[in-house]
């Protein structure tokens, strides 16, 4: 079945951020086709896959954060091993500090991510 020719025009205004998000969500498809699919009742999940997107950051910063996370995991593993053998009395303070650093790392990561959704 041949679809009817499209003769009607609908104009919309978007700010720069909205256009960037629309283009990212369209996955390379023309914006008109993408907006038509979403607007005509296809759910967003049917039009594209929702996934986490990461804001570009300095690769050196990313590398250092990754190394820091690895070091924290090694420290936590050692502290847990020592706690099972009863070696260190200040384990609670160490684990509390590790928890705070881990929370800070997660906040940094969250600040540099966003969900790819349209509306």
DSSP file (Angstrom, degrees, kcal/mol; ACC not computed):
  #  RESIDUE AA STRUCTURE BP1 BP2  ACC     N-H-->O    O-->H-N    N-H-->O    O-->H-N    TCO  KAPPA ALPHA  PHI   PSI    X-CA   Y-CA   Z-CA
    1    1 A X              0   0    0      0, 0.0     2,-0.3     0, 0.0     0, 0.0   0.000 360.0 360.0 360.0 127.4    0.0    0.0    0.0
    2    2 A X        -     0   0    0      1,-0.1     2,-0.1     3,-0.0     3,-0.1  -0.638 360.0-125.8 -81.9 132.6    1.4    3.3   -1.0
    3    3 A X        -     0   0    0     -2,-0.3     3,-0.1     1,-0.1    -1,-0.1  -0.455  31.1 -98.4 -78.1 152.7    1.4    6.0    1.7
    4    4 A X        -     0   0    0     -2,-0.1    -1,-0.1     1,-0.1     2,-0.1  -0.352  44.9 -97.1 -68.3 147.9   -0.3    9.4    0.9
    5    5 A X        -     0   0    0      1,-0.1     2,-0.7    -3,-0.1    -1,-0.1  -0.405  35.6-122.9 -65.9 138.5    2.0   12.2   -0.1
    6    6 A X        +     0   0    0      1,-0.2    -1,-0.1    -2,-0.1    -3,-0.0  -0.756  46.3 153.4 -88.2 115.7    2.9   14.5    2.8
    7    7 A X        +     0   0    0     -2,-0.7     2,-0.3     2,-0.0    -1,-0.2   0.518  43.0  90.9-118.4 -10.7    1.8   18.0    2.0
    8    8 A X        -     0   0    0      2,-0.0     2,-0.4     0, 0.0    -2,-0.0  -0.710  58.6-154.5 -94.1 139.9    1.2   19.6    5.4
    9    9 A X        -     0   0    0     -2,-0.3     2,-0.5     2,-0.0    -2,-0.0  -0.935   7.2-168.9-116.0 133.7    4.1   21.4    7.3
   10   10 A X        -     0   0    0     -2,-0.4     2,-0.4     2,-0.0    -2,-0.0  -0.989  11.1-155.6-120.8 126.0    4.3   21.8   11.0
   11   11 A X        +     0   0    0     -2,-0.5     2,-0.3     2,-0.0    -2,-0.0  -0.826  14.6 175.5-104.8 141.2    6.9   24.2   12.4
   12   12 A X        -     0   0    0     -2,-0.4     2,-0.4     2,-0.0    -2,-0.0  -0.966  21.6-135.9-137.9 154.6    8.4   24.0   15.9
   13   13 A X        +     0   0    0     -2,-0.3     2,-0.3     0, 0.0    -2,-0.0  -0.931  23.0 178.4-114.2 138.2   11.2   25.9   17.7
   14   14 A X        -     0   0    0     -2,-0.4     2,-0.1     4,-0.0    -2,-0.0  -0.963  25.4-123.7-133.6 150.1   13.8   24.2   19.8
   15   15 A X     >  -     0   0    0     -2,-0.3     4,-2.3     1,-0.1     5,-0.2  -0.399  41.4 -96.1 -84.0 174.5   16.8   25.5   21.7
   16   16 A X  H  > S+     0   0    0      1,-0.2     4,-2.4     2,-0.2     5,-0.2   0.882 123.7  50.5 -61.1 -41.6   20.3   24.1   21.0
   17   17 A X  H  > S+     0   0    0      2,-0.2     4,-2.4     1,-0.2    -1,-0.2   0.919 110.3  49.9 -63.4 -43.6   20.2   21.6   23.8
   18   18 A X  H  > S+     0   0    0      1,-0.2     4,-2.7     2,-0.2    -2,-0.2   0.913 110.8  49.5 -62.2 -42.6   16.9   20.2   22.7
   19   19 A X  H  X S+     0   0    0     -4,-2.3     4,-2.8     2,-0.2     5,-0.2   0.918 110.3  50.8 -63.2 -42.6   18.1   19.9   19.1
   20   20 A X  H  X S+     0   0    0     -4,-2.4     4,-2.4     1,-0.2    -2,-0.2   0.917 112.0  47.1 -61.4 -42.9   21.2   18.1   20.2
   21   21 A X  H  X S+     0   0    0     -4,-2.4     4,-2.6     2,-0.2    -2,-0.2   0.911 112.2  50.0 -65.0 -42.0   19.1   15.6   22.3
   22   22 A X  H  X S+     0   0    0     -4,-2.7     4,-1.8     2,-0.2    -2,-0.2   0.932 111.8  47.7 -61.7 -45.4   16.7   15.1   19.4
   23   23 A X  H  X>S+     0   0    0     -4,-2.8     5,-0.8     1,-0.2     4,-0.5   0.907 113.0  48.6 -63.0 -40.8   19.6   14.4   17.0
   24   24 A X  H ><5S+     0   0    0     -4,-2.4     3,-0.9    -5,-0.2    -1,-0.2   0.911 113.1  47.4 -64.8 -41.2   21.2   12.0   19.5
   25   25 A X  H 3<5S+     0   0    0     -4,-2.6    -1,-0.2     1,-0.2    -2,-0.2   0.768 102.1  64.2 -71.4 -25.2   17.9   10.2   20.0
   26   26 A X  H ><5S-     0   0    0     -4,-1.8     3,-2.1    -5,-0.2    -1,-0.2   0.629  94.5-143.3 -74.9 -12.1   17.2    9.9   16.3
   27   27 A X  T <<5S-     0   0    0     -3,-0.9    -3,-0.1    -4,-0.5     3,-0.1   0.866  71.1 -44.8  52.7  41.8   20.3    7.7   15.9
   28   28 A X  T 3 <S+     0   0    0     -5,-0.8    -1,-0.3     1,-0.3     2,-0.1   0.299 109.0 126.2  89.2 -11.2   21.2    9.2   12.5
   29   29 A X  S <  S-     0   0    0     -3,-2.1    -1,-0.3    -6,-0.1    -3,-0.1  -0.419  75.2 -86.3 -73.8 156.7   17.6    9.1   11.1
   30   30 A X     >  -     0   0    0      1,-0.1     4,-2.2    -3,-0.1     5,-0.2  -0.364  34.8-125.2 -60.6 142.9   16.2   12.4    9.8
   31   31 A X  H  > S+     0   0    0      1,-0.2     4,-3.2     2,-0.2     5,-0.3   0.877 108.6  57.5 -59.3 -38.4   14.6   14.5   12.5
   32   32 A X  H  > S+     0   0    0      1,-0.2     4,-2.3     2,-0.2    -1,-0.2   0.930 108.8  44.5 -58.9 -46.8   11.3   14.6   10.6
   33   33 A X  H  > S+     0   0    0      2,-0.2     4,-2.4     1,-0.2    -1,-0.2   0.905 114.7  49.5 -64.7 -41.6   11.0   10.9   10.5
   34   34 A X  H  X S+     0   0    0     -4,-2.2     4,-2.3     2,-0.2     5,-0.2   0.951 113.3  44.8 -62.6 -50.1   12.0   10.5   14.1
   35   35 A X  H  X S+     0   0    0     -4,-3.2     4,-3.0     1,-0.2    -1,-0.2   0.867 112.0  53.6 -63.8 -36.3    9.5   13.1   15.3
   36   36 A X  H  X S+     0   0    0     -4,-2.3     4,-2.0    -5,-0.3     6,-0.2   0.929 109.1  48.7 -62.9 -45.6    6.8   11.7   13.1
   37   37 A X  H  <>S+     0   0    0     -4,-2.4     5,-1.7     2,-0.2    -2,-0.2   0.927 116.6  41.6 -60.5 -45.9    7.3    8.2   14.7
   38   38 A X  H ><5S+     0   0    0     -4,-2.3     3,-1.2     1,-0.2    -2,-0.2   0.931 116.5  48.5 -68.1 -44.9    7.2    9.5   18.2
   39   39 A X  H 3<5S+     0   0    0     -4,-3.0    -1,-0.2     1,-0.3    -2,-0.2   0.750 103.6  60.7 -69.2 -25.2    4.3   11.9   17.6
   40   40 A X  T 3<5S-     0   0    0     -4,-2.0    -1,-0.3    -5,-0.2    -2,-0.1   0.203 127.6 -86.0 -92.4  17.8    2.1    9.3   15.8
   41   41 A X  T < 5S+     0   0    0     -3,-1.2     2,-0.3     1,-0.4    -3,-0.2   0.325  81.7 136.1 105.3  -9.5    2.0    7.0   18.8
   42   42 A X      < -     0   0    0     -5,-1.7    -1,-0.4    -6,-0.2    -2,-0.0  -0.553  58.5-118.2 -68.5 134.9    5.1    4.9   18.6
   43   43 A X    >>  -     0   0    0     -2,-0.3     4,-1.5     1,-0.1     3,-0.7  -0.336  19.9-113.1 -70.7 158.9    6.6    4.7   22.1
   44   44 A X  H 3> S+     0   0    0      1,-0.3     4,-2.5     2,-0.2     3,-0.2   0.879 118.0  58.0 -60.2 -37.6   10.0    6.1   22.5
   45   45 A X  H 34 S+     0   0    0      1,-0.2    -1,-0.3     2,-0.2     5,-0.0   0.826 105.5  50.7 -63.7 -30.0   11.3    2.5   23.2
   46   46 A X  H <4 S+     0   0    0     -3,-0.7    -1,-0.2     1,-0.2    -2,-0.2   0.818 112.2  47.0 -74.4 -29.8   10.0    1.4   19.8
   47   47 A X  H  < S-     0   0    0     -4,-1.5     2,-0.3     1,-0.3    -2,-0.2   0.880 129.0  -9.4 -81.4 -38.9   11.7    4.3   18.1
   48   48 A X  S  < S-     0   0    0     -4,-2.5     2,-0.5    -5,-0.2    -1,-0.3  -0.978  72.8 -98.4-153.9 162.9   15.1    4.0   19.7
   49   49 A X        -     0   0    0     -2,-0.3     2,-0.5    -3,-0.1    -4,-0.1  -0.739  35.3-133.0 -86.9 129.4   16.9    2.1   22.5
   50   50 A X        +     0   0    0     -2,-0.5     2,-0.3    -5,-0.0    67,-0.1  -0.706  40.6 154.6 -82.7 128.6   17.3    4.1   25.7
   51   51 A X        -     0   0    0     -2,-0.5    65,-1.6    65,-0.2     2,-0.2  -0.975  47.7 -86.8-148.9 162.5   20.8    3.9   27.1
   52   52 A X  E     -A  115   0A   0     -2,-0.3     2,-0.4    63,-0.2    63,-0.2  -0.499  39.8-160.5 -70.4 136.4   23.2    5.9   29.3
   53   53 A X  E     -A  114   0A   0     61,-2.5    61,-2.0    -2,-0.2     2,-0.5  -0.928   7.5-140.7-117.1 145.3   25.2    8.5   27.5
   54   54 A X  E     -A  113   0A   0     -2,-0.4     2,-0.2    59,-0.2    59,-0.2  -0.906  13.7-127.0-111.6 131.8   28.4   10.0   28.8
   55   55 A X        -     0   0    0     57,-2.5     2,-0.0    -2,-0.5    57,-0.0  -0.549  43.0 -99.1 -69.7 134.7   29.3   13.6   28.5
   56   56 A X        +     0   0    0     -2,-0.2     2,-0.3     1,-0.0    -1,-0.1  -0.334  51.6 177.1 -59.0 131.7   32.8   13.8   27.0
   57   57 A X        -     0   0    0     -3,-0.1     2,-0.1    -2,-0.0    -3,-0.0  -0.868  42.5 -72.3-129.8 167.6   35.4   14.4   29.7
   58   58 A X     >  -     0   0    0     -2,-0.3     4,-2.3     1,-0.2     3,-0.3  -0.391  38.9-139.2 -59.1 125.2   39.2   14.6   29.7
   59   59 A X  H  > S+     0   0    0      1,-0.2     4,-2.4     2,-0.2    -1,-0.2   0.840 103.1  55.6 -58.3 -33.9   40.6   11.1   29.1
   60   60 A X  H  > S+     0   0    0      2,-0.2     4,-2.4     1,-0.2    -1,-0.2   0.908 107.9  48.2 -65.3 -40.8   43.3   11.8   31.7
   61   61 A X  H  > S+     0   0    0     -3,-0.3     4,-2.6     2,-0.2     5,-0.2   0.924 111.6  50.3 -63.7 -44.2   40.7   12.6   34.3
   62   62 A X  H  X S+     0   0    0     -4,-2.3     4,-2.2     1,-0.2    -2,-0.2   0.916 111.0  49.0 -59.3 -44.2   38.8    9.4   33.4
   63   63 A X  H  X S+     0   0    0     -4,-2.4     4,-2.5     2,-0.2    -1,-0.2   0.917 111.6  48.6 -62.5 -44.9   41.9    7.3   33.7
   64   64 A X  H  X S+     0   0    0     -4,-2.4     4,-2.5     2,-0.2    -2,-0.2   0.901 111.3  49.7 -65.0 -40.9   42.8    8.8   37.1
   65   65 A X  H  X S+     0   0    0     -4,-2.6     4,-2.4     2,-0.2    -1,-0.2   0.897 110.7  50.9 -63.6 -39.5   39.3    8.2   38.4
   66   66 A X  H  X S+     0   0    0     -4,-2.2     4,-2.2    -5,-0.2    -2,-0.2   0.924 110.8  47.8 -62.6 -45.0   39.4    4.6   37.1
   67   67 A X  H  X S+     0   0    0     -4,-2.5     4,-2.5     1,-0.2    -2,-0.2   0.902 110.6  52.3 -62.6 -40.9   42.8    4.1   38.9
   68   68 A X  H  X S+     0   0    0     -4,-2.5     4,-2.4     1,-0.2    -2,-0.2   0.916 108.7  50.1 -62.0 -43.3   41.4    5.6   42.1
   69   69 A X  H  X S+     0   0    0     -4,-2.4     4,-2.1     2,-0.2    -1,-0.2   0.899 110.2  50.2 -61.7 -41.0   38.4    3.3   42.0
   70   70 A X  H  X S+     0   0    0     -4,-2.2     4,-2.1     2,-0.2    -2,-0.2   0.919 110.1  50.1 -63.4 -43.1   40.7    0.3   41.5
   71   71 A X  H  X S+     0   0    0     -4,-2.5     4,-2.5     1,-0.2    -2,-0.2   0.906 109.0  52.1 -61.9 -41.5   42.8    1.4   44.5
   72   72 A X  H  X S+     0   0    0     -4,-2.4     4,-2.9     1,-0.2    -1,-0.2   0.909 108.3  51.2 -61.3 -41.7   39.7    1.7   46.6
   73   73 A X  H  X S+     0   0    0     -4,-2.1     4,-2.3     1,-0.2    -1,-0.2   0.903 110.5  48.8 -62.5 -40.4   38.6   -1.8   45.7
   74   74 A X  H  X S+     0   0    0     -4,-2.1     4,-2.2     2,-0.2    -2,-0.2   0.910 112.8  47.5 -65.6 -41.8   42.0   -3.2   46.7
   75   75 A X  H  X S+     0   0    0     -4,-2.5     4,-2.8     2,-0.2     5,-0.2   0.934 112.2  49.5 -64.1 -45.8   42.0   -1.3   50.0
   76   76 A X  H  X S+     0   0    0     -4,-2.9     4,-2.5     1,-0.2    -2,-0.2   0.901 110.2  51.2 -61.3 -40.8   38.4   -2.5   50.8
   77   77 A X  H  X S+     0   0    0     -4,-2.3     4,-2.2    -5,-0.2    -1,-0.2   0.929 112.2  46.2 -61.4 -45.2   39.4   -6.1   49.9
   78   78 A X  H  X S+     0   0    0     -4,-2.2     4,-2.6     2,-0.2    -2,-0.2   0.908 112.2  50.6 -64.8 -42.8   42.4   -5.9   52.3
   79   79 A X  H  X S+     0   0    0     -4,-2.8     4,-2.5     1,-0.2    -1,-0.2   0.916 110.7  49.2 -62.6 -42.9   40.4   -4.3   55.1
   80   80 A X  H  X S+     0   0    0     -4,-2.5     4,-1.5     2,-0.2    -1,-0.2   0.893 111.2  49.6 -64.3 -39.0   37.7   -6.9   54.8
   81   81 A X  H  X S+     0   0    0     -4,-2.2     4,-1.1     1,-0.2    -2,-0.2   0.926 112.9  47.2 -63.5 -44.1   40.3   -9.7   54.9
   82   82 A X  H  X>S+     0   0    0     -4,-2.6     5,-2.3     1,-0.2     4,-0.6   0.868 107.6  56.4 -66.2 -35.8   41.9   -8.1   58.0
   83   83 A X  H ><5S+     0   0    0     -4,-2.5     3,-0.5     1,-0.2    -1,-0.2   0.861 103.9  53.8 -66.2 -33.4   38.5   -7.7   59.7
   84   84 A X  H 3<5S+     0   0    0     -4,-1.5    -1,-0.2     1,-0.2    -2,-0.2   0.813 113.6  42.1 -69.4 -28.9   37.8  -11.4   59.4
   85   85 A X  H 3<5S-     0   0    0     -4,-1.1    -1,-0.2    -3,-0.2    -2,-0.2   0.440 111.8-121.3 -97.1   0.5   41.1  -12.2   61.1
   86   86 A X  T <<5 +     0   0    0     -4,-0.6    -3,-0.2    -3,-0.5    -4,-0.1   0.803  67.3 135.5  70.9  31.1   40.7   -9.5   63.7
   87   87 A X      < +     0   0    0     -5,-2.3     2,-0.5     1,-0.2    -4,-0.1   0.844  55.9  47.9 -82.7 -35.2   43.9   -7.6   62.8
   88   88 A X    >   -     0   0    0     -6,-0.2     3,-0.8    -9,-0.2    -1,-0.2  -0.925  51.2-168.5-122.4 121.8   42.8   -3.9   62.7
   89   89 A X  T 3  S+     0   0    0     -2,-0.5     3,-0.4     1,-0.2    -1,-0.1   0.740  88.4  59.2 -75.9 -22.1   40.8   -2.0   65.4
   90   90 A X  T 3>  +     0   0    0      1,-0.2     4,-1.9     2,-0.1    -1,-0.2   0.060  67.4 118.2 -95.5  27.7   40.2    1.1   63.3
   91   91 A X  H <>  +     0   0    0     -3,-0.8     4,-3.1     1,-0.2     5,-0.3   0.871  69.4  57.9 -61.0 -38.7   38.4   -0.8   60.5
   92   92 A X  H  > S+     0   0    0     -3,-0.4     4,-2.3     1,-0.2    -1,-0.2   0.919 107.5  47.2 -60.6 -42.9   35.2    1.1   60.9
   93   93 A X  H  > S+     0   0    0      2,-0.2     4,-2.3    -3,-0.2    -1,-0.2   0.903 113.3  48.6 -64.1 -41.4   36.9    4.4   60.3
   94   94 A X  H  X S+     0   0    0     -4,-1.9     4,-2.6     2,-0.2    -2,-0.2   0.941 113.1  46.4 -64.5 -47.4   38.7    3.0   57.2
   95   95 A X  H  X S+     0   0    0     -4,-3.1     4,-2.4     1,-0.2    -1,-0.2   0.872 111.3  53.0 -63.7 -36.3   35.5    1.5   55.8
   96   96 A X  H  X S+     0   0    0     -4,-2.3     4,-2.0    -5,-0.3    -1,-0.2   0.915 110.3  47.5 -63.9 -43.1   33.7    4.8   56.5
   97   97 A X  H  X S+     0   0    0     -4,-2.3     4,-2.3     2,-0.2    -2,-0.2   0.909 111.4  50.3 -63.9 -42.7   36.3    6.8   54.6
   98   98 A X  H  X S+     0   0    0     -4,-2.6     4,-2.7     1,-0.2    -2,-0.2   0.911 109.1  52.7 -61.1 -41.8   36.2    4.4   51.7
   99   99 A X  H  X S+     0   0    0     -4,-2.4     4,-2.2     1,-0.2    -1,-0.2   0.897 109.1  49.0 -61.6 -41.2   32.4    4.7   51.6
  100  100 A X  H  X S+     0   0    0     -4,-2.0     4,-2.2     2,-0.2    -1,-0.2   0.914 112.7  47.1 -65.4 -42.5   32.7    8.5   51.5
  101  101 A X  H  X S+     0   0    0     -4,-2.3     4,-2.5     2,-0.2    -2,-0.2   0.910 111.6  51.1 -65.4 -41.3   35.3    8.4   48.6
  102  102 A X  H  X S+     0   0    0     -4,-2.7     4,-2.3     1,-0.2    -1,-0.2   0.903 109.0  51.4 -62.2 -40.8   33.1    5.9   46.7
  103  103 A X  H  X S+     0   0    0     -4,-2.2     4,-2.2     2,-0.2    -1,-0.2   0.914 109.9  49.7 -61.6 -43.1   30.1    8.2   47.1
  104  104 A X  H  X S+     0   0    0     -4,-2.2     4,-2.2     2,-0.2    -2,-0.2   0.910 109.6  51.1 -62.7 -43.1   32.1   11.1   45.7
  105  105 A X  H  X S+     0   0    0     -4,-2.5     4,-2.4     1,-0.2    -1,-0.2   0.912 110.2  49.6 -60.4 -42.4   33.3    9.0   42.8
  106  106 A X  H  X S+     0   0    0     -4,-2.3     4,-2.8     1,-0.2    -1,-0.2   0.876 108.9  52.4 -65.0 -36.9   29.7    8.0   42.0
  107  107 A X  H  X S+     0   0    0     -4,-2.2     4,-2.1     2,-0.2    -1,-0.2   0.901 109.5  49.4 -64.4 -40.5   28.6   11.7   42.2
  108  108 A X  H  X S+     0   0    0     -4,-2.2     4,-0.7     2,-0.2    -2,-0.2   0.927 112.7  47.4 -63.1 -44.6   31.3   12.6   39.7
  109  109 A X  H >< S+     0   0    0     -4,-2.4     3,-1.1     1,-0.2    -2,-0.2   0.927 111.7  49.9 -62.6 -45.1   30.2    9.8   37.4
  110  110 A X  H >< S+     0   0    0     -4,-2.8     3,-1.5     1,-0.3    -1,-0.2   0.863 104.9  58.4 -62.2 -35.9   26.5   10.9   37.7
  111  111 A X  H 3< S+     0   0    0     -4,-2.1    -1,-0.3     1,-0.3    -2,-0.2   0.717 108.9  46.3 -66.3 -19.2   27.4   14.5   36.9
  112  112 A X  T << S+     0   0    0     -3,-1.1   -57,-2.5    -4,-0.7     2,-0.3   0.110 105.8  70.3-111.6  20.8   28.9   13.3   33.6
  113  113 A X  E <   +A   54   0A   0     -3,-1.5     2,-0.3   -59,-0.2   -59,-0.2  -0.940  50.6 177.9-131.8 157.6   26.0   11.0   32.5
  114  114 A X  E     -A   53   0A   0    -61,-2.0   -61,-2.5    -2,-0.3     2,-0.4  -0.980  33.6-108.3-151.8 153.8   22.5   11.5   31.3
  115  115 A X  E     -A   52   0A   0     -2,-0.3     2,-1.6   -63,-0.2   -63,-0.2  -0.668  31.6-124.7 -81.6 136.1   19.7    9.2   30.2
  116  116 A X        +     0   0    0    -65,-1.6     2,-0.3    -2,-0.4   -65,-0.2  -0.647  59.3 136.2 -83.1  88.9   19.0    9.4   26.5
  117  117 A X        -     0   0    0     -2,-1.6   -92,-0.1     1,-0.1    -2,-0.0  -0.937  47.0-149.9-131.1 155.0   15.3   10.2   26.5
  118  118 A X              0   0    0     -2,-0.3    -1,-0.1   -93,-0.1   -96,-0.1   0.929 360.0 360.0 -89.1 -56.4   13.3   12.7   24.6
  119  119 A X              0   0    0      0, 0.0    -2,-0.0     0, 0.0     0, 0.0   0.347 360.0 360.0-132.1 360.0   10.5   13.7   26.9
